[in-house]
Amino acid sequence: MVGNYGVPDRTKTDKFGLPAMFESYKIHASGLIVQDYSHHYSHWKAASSLGDWLKEEGIPGLCDIDTRMLTKKIREKGAMVGRIEVDLDAPPPTSWDNPNEHRHLVAEVSIKEPKVYGKGNPIKIMGVDCGMKYNMIRLLVDRGCELTVVPWDHPFAADMHKYDGVFLSNGPGDPTSCKETIEQLKQAISVPDDEVKPIFGICLGNQLLGIAAGGEAKKLPFGNRGQNQPVINHETGECYITSQNHGYHIDTTTLGEDYQELFTNLNDASNEGFIHKSRPYFTAQFHPEYRNGPTDTEFMFDTFLAACKDPKAPIQFPVRKPAPPKPDVKKILMLGSGGTSIGQAGEFDYSGGQAIKALKEEGKEVVLMNPNIASVQTNMDEKSHTKADHTYFLPVTPDFVEEVIKKEKPEGIIISMGGQTALNCAVEMYLDGIFDKYNVQVLGTSVQSVIDTEDRQLFCDKLNEIGEKIAESYTAETVEAAVEASKKTGYPLMIRSAFALGGLGSGICVDEDDLRENAKKALATSPQILVEKSMLGWKEVEYEVVRDMYDNCVTVCNMENFDPLGIHTGDSIVMAPSQTMSDEEYHMLRETAIRVSTTRPILATKSALTFRSFSIITLGCKAPGHRWRM
């Protein structure tokens, strides 16, 4: 896929005069090595090929290289110095240039003279440029800052009284080479209590403040690179998905007693930030400002500016709503996937099998109801980790489920691993009070959450509550009500059935006769339909979000339908990851998907025993400057 997207316009600037679609003024890598290169780019935002951009900047690129073998070598040896040799017959080099040892990388990339952004804004911030990414400037100024960016070796300690806070940027290389910056920071953090100014450092800024605070910077074997790094916040217990690109970290055991660890990488347990116990000094080793996401930790800029307004107030990080206690259950009934059809097909069979495996690992006794003997869930292999303790090949209907509950006496039930049939069955039993009658606790996704998402009107109301945009729509329980709603939406329009298997009864209606016919069919199998403005021809993108009881979320997959809205997903080619969106759009939609997934009571969760994987379908038109709607 390298090269497939091309490169956007380098000349376009934003309101700050910065390159609109780039984070720096040039390519800082010395070379690019890839396995496969797409020579023909195809993206609406592209202005040239990747190869042309590399040529412009004088950066060599090699393709058809066995990068898998290179990866194996790095795993065995750690990060290594390398060279790109053009003449294969040339003798081996007698010396290797290590940029961390022979060059002052920060001095090469730092600004040479101070520069002000957002002049006149009320909050005065001094930013120390060690290689500052442009989005740090954007986020600070957009939040009301007048940002004065100074060179890495600027004597800023003497000027701190002029500002409300100090921001330390990211940058390349070995942090110990920035001796002048470290010395200034030692002075800045040693001032009397009445002269304290908040200090916030990111990436290299984290390392520099850590060294100034008495800590030791250590080189990681490989470094942490990429945008799916899990980090835990020790102040709140929450986990974030972050973007990272660093080769060093601070050994927090060497910090002074006034400091404590704030963030930890859950992959390698390396430090990802620290905080002073009483003063407003805190850091992040990861990149909360990352332009194209994830933006899960962008709140740290708000935390910093809140400290700038009131330096004596305790540092506050946003906390999600507390999760309920984990239920004490030993025997669990799981409603299985049943017949293979759209809405309860292979993905539910697989997820149910994984749920059984997870429950068995937790030491739970599992009872499965699934009439489909040809499924992974009903595997009878004694060696299988997905084998339930008791399997009933019975229809997933309220009567049969109640009989199994009477016989097995489970303490809990899981309803979200069986597709639409299991969900509809559970809703009916919940409304009839069957679960309460037998004291069976619904685990994982609650029935009320199912109702809130399956009932078209309730779902629209919940999205409106959180300010998410949706297509104009009206619910109807009769054909005549649907016809009245059509007078507001106009034709063509879309009807959607509530509590329907795989969208059964849904479709596009081009006139009133078409609406009456389709509405009659839909209401024969569903108590409610949604009449909405047609989005025929819009792009269709899906996000699979997995969320736990603490509202930690992972977007497992992002998919783009080859066909636009109007062609059923089951009849369309689906590509993962999406191909035609920019990264910025991708993460904007990711934020929306997570926002919907974590908004309570839309998807309240009652236990930590299971995860609910569900799809958020997001729609948008194809033209540049898209309008996106849920």
N, C-alpha and C positions, 0 to 999 in steps of 0.2 A: 504493500500500500504506500510505501515511501515514494513521494512524487506525484501520487494520484490526485492530491488536492491542489497542487500548484502553490503559488505564493501570492498573497494579496498585494495591493498597490502600496509601494513604499513611499510614495509622495504625499499620500493623504494624511492630513494632520487633524488633531482634535482641538477642543476649545482652549487647551493649554499650550498649543503650538507643538505638541509632542506627536510623534508618529502614531496614527490612530490605531494601527493594528499590530504594533510591535512593542516590545518591552525594553529595547535598547537601540542605539543608533547604528549598530553594526553586528555582524556575526562574530562571536568571540571564540568559537571553536577553531582549532587549527586545521581540522579536516573532518570529512564525513565518510564513514565506512558502512555500507549496507549490503545485505544479501541480494535483495531484489529491488530494482528501481523501475518505476512506471514512467516511461518516456513521454507519455501523452497524458497531460493533466486534464481533469474535468471537474470544475467546481465553479459555481456562479460568482464566488468572491475572488477567484484567482485572476491575477493580471499577467503572470508569467510562469514559466516552469521553475522548479527547484534548481535545475541545472543552470539556468540563466542567472538566477540570484547568486549562486555560488561563483559563477564566472565574474559577475559584477564586483564581488568582494575579494576575488583572488583566493578562494578557498578550494583546495582539491577535494574531489569526491571519488570514491571507488565503489563499484558495485560488483555483483557476482562473487562476493567474498563469503567464506564459510564462517559467518558470525556466530554460529552455534559452537564451533570449535574455539573461537576466541573467548566466548562466554565461559566455556569449561576451563580454559586456562586461567581466566581471572578468578574463577571460583577456587581453583587450587592454589594460586599464588597470591591472590589479593590484587589491588589496583597496581598497575605497572606502567612504567614509562614506555612509550612506543614511538615508532617512526613510520612514515610513508615513504617507501623507496620506489623511485620510478625506474631506475636502471637495475634490472635484476642481476646483471653480471658484475655489478660494482662490488668491491670488497666490503666486508662488514664494517660498520662504523667503529672508530676507535674510542669515541666518547658519546654519551647520551645526554641530551639537554633536558634536565628536570626543571620545568618552569617554576616549581615551588622553591627551588634552591637558588636559581640563577637570575630570577626576575622578581621585581616587586610588582605583582599583578594588580594590587589595589591602586598603587600610584599610577599605573597605566590607564586605568578606567575611570578614576575619580574626576569630578569636575575640577577645573583649574581656578575658577573665580566664583565667589558667591553669587547665587541667583535666587530671586524671589518669585514665588508662585502664589496666586490668590491674594495679591496685595490689597490691603484694606480689610481683610477678614478679621473677625474679632479674636480668635485664638492664635497666639503667636508661638510657632513651633520652629525650632532649629533642627534641621536634618543633616546629619553627618553622612556625606556621600562616599561610600566605600565601593561603589559599583551599583548604585541605586536603580532598581527596576522602576519603570515609569508609572506603573500602577500604584506604587506607594504614594507618589505625588498626587495622582488622581483621587485616591481614597481620602487622603488627608485634606486636600483643598475642598473636595465636595462636601466634607463634613464641617466646613467653616473655618479652616485654618489658613493663616498667612504663613506659608512655609518658606523659610530661608535655608536654602541648601548650601552647605559649605564644604570645602575640600576635606579629605580624610585627615590631613595633618593640621587643620585649622586650630588655633588655640581657643577652643570654644568654652573652656571652663571659666575664663574671665568674663565671658559675655552672657553667662546663664541668667543673670538677673534681668536681662532684657526680654526673656522669653518665658512662656508658660510651661514649656516642656522640651525635652530633647529626644529626638528619634534617631536611632542607629540603623543604618541600612544593611542590606546584604552585600556580599562582595566575594571575590575569588581568592583562592590560595590559603596559605598558612597564616592563621591569625597572629602568630607571634611576630610576624614581620612588621605589623602596624604598631611599633613601639610608641610613636608620638600620640596616636589615638588612645592607647591604653593609659599612658601617663595623664592625659587630659581627663580620662574617666576616673582615674584614682583620685584626682583632685575634686571632680564633680560629686562623687559619692561620699566624700569626707567632710562636706560642709556641715555647719551647725543645723539643728532641727528647723530653725526658723528660716533657713535659706534653701530648704530642700525643693527640688524641681523633679517632676516625674520623668523617668527615663524608660523608654521602650525600645528593645533591640530585636531585630529579626535576622536569623541565619548568621552571617559573620558578626552582625551586631550583638547577637547573643553570646558568641564566643569572646568578643572583645570585652564586654561587660563582665563576663565570667572570669576572665584572666585578671581584670582590674579588681575584682572582688576576692581575689586570692585563689581562684580555681585554676585547674590545669587543663589545657586543650590537648586532646589526644586524637590521633589519626585513626579513622575507622578502616578495617581491612578492605572493604569495598566502597564504603560511602553509601548513603541512602539517596536513591534517585527514583523519581517517578511520582505519580499523582494518586496513588491508592495506598498511602502509608497510614495505618491506624495508630492514633495517639490518644493516650488517656490523660484526662485532667484530674490531678490529685485533689484539687480544691472541690470539685463537684462530682467526681466519679464517672463523668461522662466520657464517651469515646468519640473521636472525630476522625473523619477521613481527610487526609492532608496531602499537599504537594511538597516534595522535598528535593533538594539538590545540594548536598554537602558531603565533604570528605572528612571533616573534623567534628568533634563534639566536646562538651565540657564534662569532665569527671566531677560530678556534684559532691562526691565525698571529700573533695579537696577545697570546697568553698568554705568561707567563714561561717561561724555559727549563726550569723544574722540572716542567712539565706537558706532556702529549702527548695527541693525539686518541685516544679510545677507541672511539667509534662514528661511523659515517658513513651518511647516508641515500643509498641506491643510486639513488634517482630523481633527486635534484637535487644530490647531493654536499654537502649542508649538514651541519654538525656535529650529532651526536646524543649527544654526551657526551665527557668527557675524564677523565684520571686523573693524579694526581701520581706522579712517577717513584719516589719513595721513601716518601712518607707515605700513610696510608689515606684519601685524599680522592678520591672519584670520583663521576660523575654520569651521568644519563640524560636526554636531552631528551624521549624518548618516555615512555609510561606502562607500566612493567612491572606495575603493580598493577591495571590496568584490570579492573573487576569482571566484565564479561561477555566478556573475552578480546580478542585472543589472550593466553594466559598463558605464551607461550614464554620470556619473560625474567623471570618471577617469581623465578627463582633469585637475582636481584640482592639481594633482601632477605636471603637466606641468606648471601650474600657479605658484606654489610654487618655482619650480626650475628657472623659468624666473625671479622671485623676488630675488632669491639667486645670480643670475648673475648680476642683477642691482637693488639693494635695494632701490634706490631713485626713480625708475620709478613707476608710478601708477599701482596698481593691475589691470590686464586685464583678463576678463573672455570671452570665445568665445561666439559670438552672431550669431544666425541663421539669415538668410536673413529676413528683415522686411516684414511683411505681408501687402497686399494691404488693402485699406480702406474698411470697411463693406458697401455693396451697400444699397441704400435706395429704397427698393421695397416693394410693398404692396400686389400685386397679383402675384401668382406663379403657373405655369403649371408644373405638375409632370408626366413624362412618366412612366406608371405602368408596372407590371411584365408580363402581358399577359398570354398566355397558359403555363401550368405547364410542363416543360421539363428540361432536363439537361442544365444548363447554365442560366436558369431564373426560378428556382423552388421556393420552400417554403422560402428559406433564403431571396430572393429578395422581395417576398410578405411581409414577416415580417418586413424587414428593411424599405420598403416603407411605411408600416403602422406606424412604429415608426417615420419616417420622417414627415408624415402628423401630427402626434401628436405634434412633436417638433415645426413645423411651426405654428400650431394653438396656441401653448403656446406663440409664438412670436407675436401673433396678426395678422398673415398673412392670406389672403384669398387664398384658395387652390383649384386649378382645377386639376382633375385627369383624365387621359386617360388610360383605362384598359379594354380590351375586355372580360376578364374572370370574370364573375359574381360570381363565387365560390371562392372568395379570401378575405383575411383580409383587403386588401387595399380598396375594394369596399363595405365595411361594411356600411349598410344604417341605422343601429341602431342610433336613435336620441341621446341616452345617450353615444354613443361610442366617445372616445377621438380621434379615428383615422378616423372619418368621414370627408371626403372632403366636401367643400362647393358646388362644382359642379363636377359631375362624368359623363364622356362620355364613354359608352360601345362601343368603336370604335377601329378598328385595329390601332396599333402603326406603321403607315407608313407615309412617308413625306407628301403625299397629305392630309390625314385626319388630321395630326397634324397642317398643315398650315391652314386648314379650322377652326380648333378650335382656333388657334392664332388670326385669323381674327375676330372671333365672341367674344372671351373673352378678347382680348387685354391684356394679361399678361405682366408684366414688366420683369419677370424672368422665367427661365425654369430649372428644375432639370432632368438630363438625366441618373444619375448613380444608380437609384433605380429600374430599370426595367429589368436588365439582358441584354443579348446580342442583342435582337431585338431592344430595346430602344437605345442602344449604336450605332448600325449600322444605325438606322434611324437618329439619331442626327448627326453622321458624314456626312451622305449624305446631310442633310439640311445645315450643316455648310459650306460644300464645295460649295454648290449652293448659298450661301449668304442669305438664308432665315431668319436667326436670325438677321442679320444686316438690312435686308429689313424692318422688323417689330420692330426693336429696342428692341429685347428681349435679356436680358443678361443671359448667362449660369452661373448658381450658383453651388458652390461645385466643383466637378471634371470638369475640362475644356475639351473641345472637343480635343484640341491639345494633352492633356495628354492621352486621349483614343487612338488617332492615334499613339502616340509614344509607347504605350504598346501593341496595337493590331497589328501594322505593325511589322512583325518579324524582318526585317532588322533594322528598326529604334530602336527597343528595344535592339537588340544586340549591336548596336552602342553606345547607352546610357550607357549600362552596361560596355562596354569597356572603356568609358570615365572616369568612376569612379573606374576602376581597379577591377571590380568583375569578377570572373572566370565563364565562361559559356562553354557549350559543343561546339566543332567545328561545325560550321553551315554555310549554304549558302542559300540565297533566290532564288526562281525561279518563273517565271510567265508563263513558258511553260513546257511541258513534256520533251522536248529535253534539256532544261536548267537544269531540275532536274536530268536527266541522266548524264550530264556533271559534276554536283556537286557530284554525287555518286562516281565518279572516285577518288575524294579527300577524302571522308569520309569512303569509303569501306562499305561492307555489314556485318551484318545487319545494317540498318539505320532507322532513325525515320523521318517521314514527319509530319509537323504540318501546319494546315490551318490558315491563317490570317482572322480576323474578322469573326470567325466561331462560331456557337452556340454549346457550350458544347464540343468543340474539334472535331466537325463534319468534317470528311475527314482526320483526323489524324490517324497515325498507324505505325506499324513496317513493313518494307519491307526487305525480305530476299534475293532477287535477282533482276535483271533488269526487268524481266517480271512482277514481283510483284510491282516494283516501277512504271512502266508505267501504269499499271492498276489502282493503287491507286492514282497516281498523276492526271490521267485523271478525276477520280471521284472528287477529291478534288478541282481541278481547275474549275469544272463545277459549284461549289457553292461559290468559293472564288477567288479573283483576284491574290492571292499570296500564295505560300507554302514555308515552311522552310525545307530544307534537312539538317539533323544534325546527328552527330555521335551517334550511339545507346548507350543508357544507360540502356538497358534491364537488369533487375535483380538488379539494384541499389535500395537503400532504398529511399522511397518517404516520405517527411515530409512537412507539410504545416503550414504557419503562417498567422493568420488573424490580420492585422494591421489596426488600426483606427488612422487617422491623422487629425488634425485641421489646420486652416489657419496659425497658428503660428508654424507649424511643431512639435507640441507636439504629441507624439505617445503613443499608448497603444497596446500591443500585446494581444488582447482579448483571443486568443486561439492558442494553438500549437497542431497539430494533426500528428499522424503517421499512414500511411497506413499499414494494415496487410500484404497485397500483395506488392511485389516490383514493380518498374516501368515496364510497359509492360501490366499491368492489369489496365483498366480504373478505375479512382477513384470512379465512380458511381457503379462499380461492386465489389468494395473492402470494407472490413471492415475497419473502421477508428477508432482509439483510441485517446482519449484526456484525459490527456496529453500524450506525447510520452513516450514509455516504455523502449526503448533500448539504448537511448543516455545518455551520462553523462551530468551533469549540465553545465560543461564547454562547451561542444559541443552545448548544447541547447542555451546558451547565445551567443555563436559565431554566430550561425545561426540567432538568434534574431537580433543581430547587423547588419547582412547582410540585413535582411528583412527591418529593419528601414532605413538603409542607402539607399536602393533602393527606398523606399517609400518617402523619404524626398529629394531625389536628383532632383533638378529643372534643366531643365524644364520637366523632365519625368512626374511629377505629380503636376504641378503648380495648386494652388487652388485660386479661385477668391473671395470666400466669406466665412463667418463664419456661414452661415445658415445651412449647412449640413456637415456631415462627409461621407467620402467614405470608406467603408469597403472592402478591397480586399485581395486576397489570393496570397502569394508568395510561390511558390512550390520550395523547395530546395532538391537537390538530393545528395546522398552519398553512397559509397560502404560500405559493412557490416564489413569488416575486421578491427581489431584494427589498429590505425594509419590511420583512414579514410582520403580519399581525398574528399573534399566537393566541389561541383560545383553548380552554379545557373542553 
